[in-house]
Amino acid sequence: MKDLRRAVLCLLFCLVLLGGTASADMGPKQSLTITVTNAPEGVYYLDLLHQDDWAYKNVDLEDYDPALVEGLRRWEDEGWYPALIHGTNLPLFGDLLPGADGTHTFSYYGLPDTFRIAVSSAGGTQATEPFTRTVFHTELVYDYASNTITRSTSTVGYYLTQFLSTLIPTLVVEGILLWLFGFRSRRSVAVFLAVNLATQAALHILLGSAILAVGTHSLYYLMLLPVEALIWLAEAVVYGLLLREQKPGRRVGYALCANLASYAAGFFPLHLIARLLLGNW
Protein backbone atom coordinates (compact mmCIF):
# COMPACT_ATOMS: atom_id res chain seq x y z
CA MET A 1 0.00 0.00 0.00
CA LYS A 2 2.84 2.38 0.81
CA ASP A 3 4.43 1.74 -2.59
CA LEU A 4 1.08 2.33 -4.29
CA ARG A 5 0.63 5.67 -2.57
CA ARG A 6 4.12 6.71 -3.57
CA ALA A 7 3.50 5.73 -7.20
CA VAL A 8 0.20 7.63 -7.31
CA LEU A 9 1.82 10.72 -5.78
CA CYS A 10 4.63 10.64 -8.35
CA LEU A 11 2.14 10.21 -11.19
CA LEU A 12 0.10 13.19 -10.00
CA PHE A 13 3.29 15.25 -9.73
CA CYS A 14 4.15 14.50 -13.39
CA LEU A 15 0.59 15.25 -14.53
CA VAL A 16 0.55 18.61 -12.77
CA LEU A 17 3.79 19.62 -14.50
CA LEU A 18 2.60 18.39 -17.87
CA GLY A 19 -0.73 20.18 -17.51
CA GLY A 20 0.90 23.46 -16.56
CA THR A 21 3.30 23.20 -19.47
CA ALA A 22 0.62 22.49 -22.05
CA SER A 23 -1.40 25.51 -20.98
CA ALA A 24 1.66 27.70 -21.55
CA ASP A 25 2.01 26.63 -25.23
CA MET A 26 4.37 23.72 -24.79
CA GLY A 27 7.98 24.16 -25.76
CA PRO A 28 10.64 26.85 -25.31
CA LYS A 29 10.39 29.56 -27.94
CA GLN A 30 13.44 31.04 -29.64
CA SER A 31 13.69 34.79 -29.15
CA LEU A 32 15.59 37.89 -30.25
CA THR A 33 15.90 41.03 -28.14
CA ILE A 34 17.28 44.21 -29.71
CA THR A 35 18.31 47.26 -27.69
CA VAL A 36 18.60 50.40 -29.85
CA THR A 37 21.15 53.06 -28.96
CA ASN A 38 21.24 56.56 -30.49
CA ALA A 39 17.71 55.97 -31.77
CA PRO A 40 16.22 58.38 -34.32
CA GLU A 41 14.10 61.24 -33.04
CA GLY A 42 10.35 60.76 -32.95
CA VAL A 43 8.45 57.62 -33.86
CA TYR A 44 10.35 54.90 -35.69
CA TYR A 45 9.55 51.34 -36.79
CA LEU A 46 12.01 48.45 -36.59
CA ASP A 47 11.59 45.16 -38.45
CA LEU A 48 13.72 42.18 -39.46
CA LEU A 49 14.49 41.67 -43.14
CA HIS A 50 14.74 38.07 -44.36
CA GLN A 51 14.95 36.36 -47.76
CA ASP A 52 11.99 33.98 -47.65
CA ASP A 53 9.04 35.38 -49.59
CA TRP A 54 6.25 34.11 -47.32
CA ALA A 55 2.95 35.82 -46.67
CA TYR A 56 2.01 34.83 -43.11
CA LYS A 57 1.11 38.31 -41.82
CA ASN A 58 2.27 38.97 -38.28
CA VAL A 59 0.84 42.47 -37.66
CA ASP A 60 -2.27 44.40 -38.60
CA LEU A 61 -0.99 47.21 -40.83
CA GLU A 62 -4.07 49.34 -40.13
CA ASP A 63 -2.55 50.09 -36.72
CA TYR A 64 0.58 51.70 -38.19
CA ASP A 65 1.67 54.76 -40.17
CA PRO A 66 1.55 53.85 -43.89
CA ALA A 67 4.52 56.07 -44.75
CA LEU A 68 6.80 54.43 -42.18
CA VAL A 69 5.56 50.98 -43.19
CA GLU A 70 6.34 51.70 -46.81
CA GLY A 71 9.85 52.72 -45.80
CA LEU A 72 10.49 49.19 -44.53
CA ARG A 73 9.42 47.72 -47.89
CA ARG A 74 12.15 49.46 -49.91
CA TRP A 75 14.42 46.37 -49.83
CA GLU A 76 11.81 43.94 -51.22
CA ASP A 77 13.05 44.50 -54.80
CA GLU A 78 16.44 43.23 -53.58
CA GLY A 79 14.88 40.07 -52.13
CA TRP A 80 14.77 41.18 -48.47
CA TYR A 81 11.29 41.14 -46.93
CA PRO A 82 10.21 42.71 -43.60
CA ALA A 83 9.23 39.82 -41.33
CA LEU A 84 6.39 41.49 -39.43
CA ILE A 85 4.98 43.54 -42.33
CA HIS A 86 5.43 41.18 -45.28
CA GLY A 87 5.20 37.88 -43.39
CA THR A 88 7.07 34.72 -42.44
CA ASN A 89 6.63 31.01 -43.06
CA LEU A 90 5.48 30.46 -39.46
CA PRO A 91 4.02 32.89 -36.88
CA LEU A 92 6.35 35.52 -35.46
CA PHE A 93 5.56 37.60 -32.38
CA GLY A 94 6.82 41.17 -32.23
CA ASP A 95 5.99 44.84 -32.72
CA LEU A 96 7.34 47.53 -35.00
CA LEU A 97 7.46 49.90 -32.04
CA PRO A 98 9.76 49.47 -29.02
CA GLY A 99 8.33 47.97 -25.85
CA ALA A 100 7.87 49.70 -22.51
CA ASP A 101 11.50 48.96 -21.61
CA GLY A 102 12.70 50.46 -24.90
CA THR A 103 13.70 47.14 -26.47
CA HIS A 104 12.36 45.27 -29.49
CA THR A 105 11.55 41.61 -28.87
CA PHE A 106 10.81 39.00 -31.53
CA SER A 107 9.95 35.40 -30.72
CA TYR A 108 8.18 32.21 -31.80
CA TYR A 109 8.74 29.68 -34.57
CA GLY A 110 8.88 32.19 -37.44
CA LEU A 111 11.99 33.97 -36.17
CA PRO A 112 14.51 33.95 -39.08
CA ASP A 113 18.03 32.60 -38.54
CA THR A 114 19.67 35.18 -40.82
CA PHE A 115 18.29 38.71 -40.99
CA ARG A 116 19.00 42.42 -41.34
CA ILE A 117 17.73 45.03 -38.88
CA ALA A 118 15.76 47.73 -40.75
CA VAL A 119 14.55 51.03 -39.31
CA SER A 120 12.09 53.51 -40.82
CA SER A 121 11.62 56.98 -39.37
CA ALA A 122 10.70 60.48 -40.46
CA GLY A 123 14.40 61.02 -41.15
CA GLY A 124 14.67 58.13 -43.61
CA THR A 125 15.31 54.37 -43.67
CA GLN A 126 18.37 52.18 -43.24
CA ALA A 127 19.28 48.51 -42.80
CA THR A 128 22.27 46.66 -41.39
CA GLU A 129 24.42 43.98 -42.98
CA PRO A 130 23.05 40.42 -42.58
CA PHE A 131 23.40 38.82 -39.13
CA THR A 132 23.05 35.10 -38.32
CA ARG A 133 21.87 33.88 -34.94
CA THR A 134 23.94 31.14 -33.26
CA VAL A 135 22.04 30.76 -29.97
CA PHE A 136 18.43 30.07 -29.03
CA HIS A 137 17.82 33.35 -27.17
CA THR A 138 19.77 36.14 -28.86
CA GLU A 139 20.40 39.58 -27.37
CA LEU A 140 21.79 42.36 -29.58
CA VAL A 141 22.62 46.04 -29.31
CA TYR A 142 21.90 48.05 -32.45
CA ASP A 143 23.60 51.45 -32.79
CA TYR A 144 21.38 53.46 -35.13
CA ALA A 145 23.96 56.22 -35.59
CA SER A 146 26.63 53.85 -36.95
CA ASN A 147 24.14 51.27 -38.27
CA THR A 148 26.04 48.42 -36.58
CA ILE A 149 25.14 45.39 -34.45
CA THR A 150 26.99 44.10 -31.40
CA ARG A 151 26.18 41.21 -29.09
CA SER A 152 25.23 41.94 -25.48
CA THR A 153 25.96 38.36 -24.39
CA SER A 154 28.87 36.24 -25.58
CA THR A 155 28.15 32.86 -27.15
CA VAL A 156 30.10 31.07 -24.40
CA GLY A 157 28.31 33.02 -21.68
CA TYR A 158 24.98 32.30 -23.28
CA TYR A 159 25.49 28.54 -23.51
CA LEU A 160 26.65 28.45 -19.88
CA THR A 161 23.49 30.34 -18.91
CA GLN A 162 21.28 28.01 -20.92
CA PHE A 163 22.98 25.00 -19.32
CA LEU A 164 22.17 26.37 -15.87
CA SER A 165 18.62 27.27 -16.92
CA THR A 166 17.85 23.60 -17.64
CA LEU A 167 20.04 22.12 -14.91
CA ILE A 168 18.35 24.06 -12.10
CA PRO A 169 14.72 22.93 -12.73
CA THR A 170 15.98 19.39 -13.46
CA LEU A 171 17.76 19.15 -10.11
CA VAL A 172 14.76 20.56 -8.24
CA VAL A 173 12.13 18.33 -9.86
CA GLU A 174 14.17 15.13 -10.02
CA GLY A 175 15.52 15.77 -6.52
CA ILE A 176 11.99 15.84 -5.11
CA LEU A 177 11.20 12.57 -6.87
CA LEU A 178 14.46 11.04 -5.65
CA TRP A 179 13.27 11.60 -2.08
CA LEU A 180 9.75 10.34 -2.85
CA PHE A 181 11.15 7.12 -4.32
CA GLY A 182 13.11 6.51 -1.11
CA PHE A 183 16.66 7.29 -2.33
CA ARG A 184 17.94 9.44 0.54
CA SER A 185 21.49 8.32 1.33
CA ARG A 186 24.58 10.43 0.61
CA ARG A 187 25.61 7.89 -2.02
CA SER A 188 22.27 8.23 -3.81
CA VAL A 189 22.47 12.02 -3.77
CA ALA A 190 26.05 11.94 -5.09
CA VAL A 191 25.06 9.57 -7.91
CA PHE A 192 22.04 11.75 -8.69
CA LEU A 193 24.14 14.93 -8.95
CA ALA A 194 26.87 13.33 -11.04
CA VAL A 195 24.41 11.73 -13.47
CA ASN A 196 22.45 14.94 -14.01
CA LEU A 197 25.54 17.06 -14.55
CA ALA A 198 26.75 14.57 -17.18
CA THR A 199 23.40 14.15 -18.97
CA GLN A 200 22.60 17.87 -19.03
CA ALA A 201 26.04 18.60 -20.47
CA ALA A 202 25.51 15.90 -23.10
CA LEU A 203 22.07 17.33 -23.95
CA HIS A 204 23.42 20.81 -24.65
CA ILE A 205 26.51 19.59 -26.50
CA LEU A 206 24.45 17.41 -28.85
CA LEU A 207 21.77 20.00 -29.55
CA GLY A 208 24.20 22.91 -29.75
CA SER A 209 26.50 21.05 -32.14
CA ALA A 210 23.60 20.15 -34.42
CA ILE A 211 22.34 23.73 -34.52
CA LEU A 212 25.79 25.17 -35.26
CA ALA A 213 26.49 22.53 -37.94
CA VAL A 214 23.23 22.93 -39.84
CA GLY A 215 22.55 26.57 -39.03
CA THR A 216 18.89 26.27 -38.09
CA HIS A 217 17.23 26.32 -34.69
CA SER A 218 14.28 24.22 -35.86
CA LEU A 219 16.49 21.20 -35.16
CA TYR A 220 16.04 21.89 -31.46
CA TYR A 221 12.46 20.63 -31.59
CA LEU A 222 13.24 17.70 -33.91
CA MET A 223 16.11 16.39 -31.78
CA LEU A 224 14.85 17.10 -28.28
CA LEU A 225 12.62 14.01 -27.93
CA PRO A 226 15.10 11.42 -29.27
CA VAL A 227 17.92 12.94 -27.22
CA GLU A 228 15.72 12.83 -24.12
CA ALA A 229 14.94 9.16 -24.88
CA LEU A 230 18.67 8.38 -25.04
CA ILE A 231 19.20 10.21 -21.76
CA TRP A 232 16.45 8.17 -20.10
CA LEU A 233 18.04 4.91 -21.30
CA ALA A 234 21.45 6.01 -20.03
CA GLU A 235 20.06 7.10 -16.66
CA ALA A 236 18.01 3.89 -16.32
CA VAL A 237 21.19 1.82 -16.77
CA VAL A 238 23.33 3.98 -14.46
CA TYR A 239 20.70 4.26 -11.72
CA GLY A 240 19.98 0.54 -11.99
CA LEU A 241 23.66 -0.22 -11.37
CA LEU A 242 24.68 2.46 -8.88
CA LEU A 243 21.67 3.19 -6.67
CA ARG A 244 21.52 0.73 -3.77
CA GLU A 245 18.64 1.61 -1.46
CA GLN A 246 15.76 0.14 -3.48
CA LYS A 247 15.12 -2.78 -5.83
CA PRO A 248 16.23 -2.54 -9.49
CA GLY A 249 12.65 -2.08 -10.71
CA ARG A 250 12.20 1.02 -8.58
CA ARG A 251 15.54 2.42 -9.75
CA VAL A 252 14.48 2.17 -13.39
CA GLY A 253 11.00 3.44 -12.52
CA TYR A 254 12.55 6.48 -10.86
CA ALA A 255 14.61 7.22 -13.99
CA LEU A 256 11.48 7.13 -16.15
CA CYS A 257 9.30 9.20 -13.81
CA ALA A 258 12.06 11.74 -13.10
CA ASN A 259 12.78 12.31 -16.79
CA LEU A 260 9.11 12.74 -17.66
CA ALA A 261 8.70 15.29 -14.89
CA SER A 262 11.86 17.27 -15.64
CA TYR A 263 11.10 17.20 -19.38
CA ALA A 264 7.73 18.82 -18.69
CA ALA A 265 9.01 21.26 -16.07
CA GLY A 266 11.98 22.31 -18.18
CA PHE A 267 9.91 23.66 -21.08
CA PHE A 268 8.16 26.66 -19.59
CA PRO A 269 10.75 27.83 -17.01
CA LEU A 270 13.63 27.64 -19.51
CA HIS A 271 13.19 31.12 -20.98
CA LEU A 272 12.25 32.71 -17.64
CA ILE A 273 15.21 31.24 -15.78
CA ALA A 274 17.58 32.20 -18.61
CA ARG A 275 16.35 35.80 -18.40
CA LEU A 276 16.87 35.80 -14.63
CA LEU A 277 20.43 34.48 -14.95
CA LEU A 278 21.19 37.06 -17.64
CA GLY A 279 19.74 39.84 -15.50
CA ASN A 280 17.07 40.92 -18.00
CA TRP A 281 13.93 41.28 -15.84
C-alpha positions in Angstrom: 0.0 0.0 0.0 2.8 2.4 0.8 4.4 1.7 -2.6 1.1 2.3 -4.3 0.6 5.7 -2.6 4.1 6.7 -3.6 3.5 5.7 -7.2 0.2 7.6 -7.3 1.8 10.7 -5.8 4.6 10.6 -8.3 2.1 10.2 -11.2 0.1 13.2 -10.0 3.3 15.3 -9.7 4.1 14.5 -13.4 0.6 15.2 -14.5 0.5 18.6 -12.8 3.8 19.6 -14.5 2.6 18.4 -17.9 -0.7 20.2 -17.5 0.9 23.5 -16.6 3.3 23.2 -19.5 0.6 22.5 -22.1 -1.4 25.5 -21.0 1.7 27.7 -21.6 2.0 26.6 -25.2 4.4 23.7 -24.8 8.0 24.2 -25.8 10.6 26.8 -25.3 10.4 29.6 -27.9 13.4 31.0 -29.6 13.7 34.8 -29.2 15.6 37.9 -30.2 15.9 41.0 -28.1 17.3 44.2 -29.7 18.3 47.3 -27.7 18.6 50.4 -29.8 21.1 53.1 -29.0 21.2 56.6 -30.5 17.7 56.0 -31.8 16.2 58.4 -34.3 14.1 61.2 -33.0 10.4 60.8 -33.0 8.4 57.6 -33.9 10.3 54.9 -35.7 9.5 51.3 -36.8 12.0 48.4 -36.6 11.6 45.2 -38.5 13.7 42.2 -39.5 14.5 41.7 -43.1 14.7 38.1 -44.4 14.9 36.4 -47.8 12.0 34.0 -47.6 9.0 35.4 -49.6 6.2 34.1 -47.3 3.0 35.8 -46.7 2.0 34.8 -43.1 1.1 38.3 -41.8 2.3 39.0 -38.3 0.8 42.5 -37.7 -2.3 44.4 -38.6 -1.0 47.2 -40.8 -4.1 49.3 -40.1 -2.6 50.1 -36.7 0.6 51.7 -38.2 1.7 54.8 -40.2 1.5 53.8 -43.9 4.5 56.1 -44.7 6.8 54.4 -42.2 5.6 51.0 -43.2 6.3 51.7 -46.8 9.8 52.7 -45.8 10.5 49.2 -44.5 9.4 47.7 -47.9 12.2 49.5 -49.9 14.4 46.4 -49.8 11.8 43.9 -51.2 13.1 44.5 -54.8 16.4 43.2 -53.6 14.9 40.1 -52.1 14.8 41.2 -48.5 11.3 41.1 -46.9 10.2 42.7 -43.6 9.2 39.8 -41.3 6.4 41.5 -39.4 5.0 43.5 -42.3 5.4 41.2 -45.3 5.2 37.9 -43.4 7.1 34.7 -42.4 6.6 31.0 -43.1 5.5 30.5 -39.5 4.0 32.9 -36.9 6.4 35.5 -35.5 5.6 37.6 -32.4 6.8 41.2 -32.2 6.0 44.8 -32.7 7.3 47.5 -35.0 7.5 49.9 -32.0 9.8 49.5 -29.0 8.3 48.0 -25.8 7.9 49.7 -22.5 11.5 49.0 -21.6 12.7 50.5 -24.9 13.7 47.1 -26.5 12.4 45.3 -29.5 11.5 41.6 -28.9 10.8 39.0 -31.5 9.9 35.4 -30.7 8.2 32.2 -31.8 8.7 29.7 -34.6 8.9 32.2 -37.4 12.0 34.0 -36.2 14.5 34.0 -39.1 18.0 32.6 -38.5 19.7 35.2 -40.8 18.3 38.7 -41.0 19.0 42.4 -41.3 17.7 45.0 -38.9 15.8 47.7 -40.8 14.6 51.0 -39.3 12.1 53.5 -40.8 11.6 57.0 -39.4 10.7 60.5 -40.5 14.4 61.0 -41.2 14.7 58.1 -43.6 15.3 54.4 -43.7 18.4 52.2 -43.2 19.3 48.5 -42.8 22.3 46.7 -41.4 24.4 44.0 -43.0 23.1 40.4 -42.6 23.4 38.8 -39.1 23.1 35.1 -38.3 21.9 33.9 -34.9 23.9 31.1 -33.3 22.0 30.8 -30.0 18.4 30.1 -29.0 17.8 33.3 -27.2 19.8 36.1 -28.9 20.4 39.6 -27.4 21.8 42.4 -29.6 22.6 46.0 -29.3 21.9 48.0 -32.5 23.6 51.4 -32.8 21.4 53.5 -35.1 24.0 56.2 -35.6 26.6 53.9 -36.9 24.1 51.3 -38.3 26.0 48.4 -36.6 25.1 45.4 -34.5 27.0 44.1 -31.4 26.2 41.2 -29.1 25.2 41.9 -25.5 26.0 38.4 -24.4 28.9 36.2 -25.6 28.1 32.9 -27.1 30.1 31.1 -24.4 28.3 33.0 -21.7 25.0 32.3 -23.3 25.5 28.5 -23.5 26.6 28.5 -19.9 23.5 30.3 -18.9 21.3 28.0 -20.9 23.0 25.0 -19.3 22.2 26.4 -15.9 18.6 27.3 -16.9 17.9 23.6 -17.6 20.0 22.1 -14.9 18.3 24.1 -12.1 14.7 22.9 -12.7 16.0 19.4 -13.5 17.8 19.2 -10.1 14.8 20.6 -8.2 12.1 18.3 -9.9 14.2 15.1 -10.0 15.5 15.8 -6.5 12.0 15.8 -5.1 11.2 12.6 -6.9 14.5 11.0 -5.6 13.3 11.6 -2.1 9.8 10.3 -2.8 11.2 7.1 -4.3 13.1 6.5 -1.1 16.7 7.3 -2.3 17.9 9.4 0.5 21.5 8.3 1.3 24.6 10.4 0.6 25.6 7.9 -2.0 22.3 8.2 -3.8 22.5 12.0 -3.8 26.1 11.9 -5.1 25.1 9.6 -7.9 22.0 11.8 -8.7 24.1 14.9 -8.9 26.9 13.3 -11.0 24.4 11.7 -13.5 22.4 14.9 -14.0 25.5 17.1 -14.6 26.7 14.6 -17.2 23.4 14.2 -19.0 22.6 17.9 -19.0 26.0 18.6 -20.5 25.5 15.9 -23.1 22.1 17.3 -24.0 23.4 20.8 -24.7 26.5 19.6 -26.5 24.5 17.4 -28.8 21.8 20.0 -29.5 24.2 22.9 -29.7 26.5 21.0 -32.1 23.6 20.1 -34.4 22.3 23.7 -34.5 25.8 25.2 -35.3 26.5 22.5 -37.9 23.2 22.9 -39.8 22.6 26.6 -39.0 18.9 26.3 -38.1 17.2 26.3 -34.7 14.3 24.2 -35.9 16.5 21.2 -35.2 16.0 21.9 -31.5 12.5 20.6 -31.6 13.2 17.7 -33.9 16.1 16.4 -31.8 14.9 17.1 -28.3 12.6 14.0 -27.9 15.1 11.4 -29.3 17.9 12.9 -27.2 15.7 12.8 -24.1 14.9 9.2 -24.9 18.7 8.4 -25.0 19.2 10.2 -21.8 16.4 8.2 -20.1 18.0 4.9 -21.3 21.5 6.0 -20.0 20.1 7.1 -16.7 18.0 3.9 -16.3 21.2 1.8 -16.8 23.3 4.0 -14.5 20.7 4.3 -11.7 20.0 0.5 -12.0 23.7 -0.2 -11.4 24.7 2.5 -8.9 21.7 3.2 -6.7 21.5 0.7 -3.8 18.6 1.6 -1.5 15.8 0.1 -3.5 15.1 -2.8 -5.8 16.2 -2.5 -9.5 12.6 -2.1 -10.7 12.2 1.0 -8.6 15.5 2.4 -9.7 14.5 2.2 -13.4 11.0 3.4 -12.5 12.6 6.5 -10.9 14.6 7.2 -14.0 11.5 7.1 -16.2 9.3 9.2 -13.8 12.1 11.7 -13.1 12.8 12.3 -16.8 9.1 12.7 -17.7 8.7 15.3 -14.9 11.9 17.3 -15.6 11.1 17.2 -19.4 7.7 18.8 -18.7 9.0 21.3 -16.1 12.0 22.3 -18.2 9.9 23.7 -21.1 8.2 26.7 -19.6 10.8 27.8 -17.0 13.6 27.6 -19.5 13.2 31.1 -21.0 12.2 32.7 -17.6 15.2 31.2 -15.8 17.6 32.2 -18.6 16.3 35.8 -18.4 16.9 35.8 -14.6 20.4 34.5 -15.0 21.2 37.1 -17.6 19.7 39.8 -15.5 17.1 40.9 -18.0 13.9 41.3 -15.8 
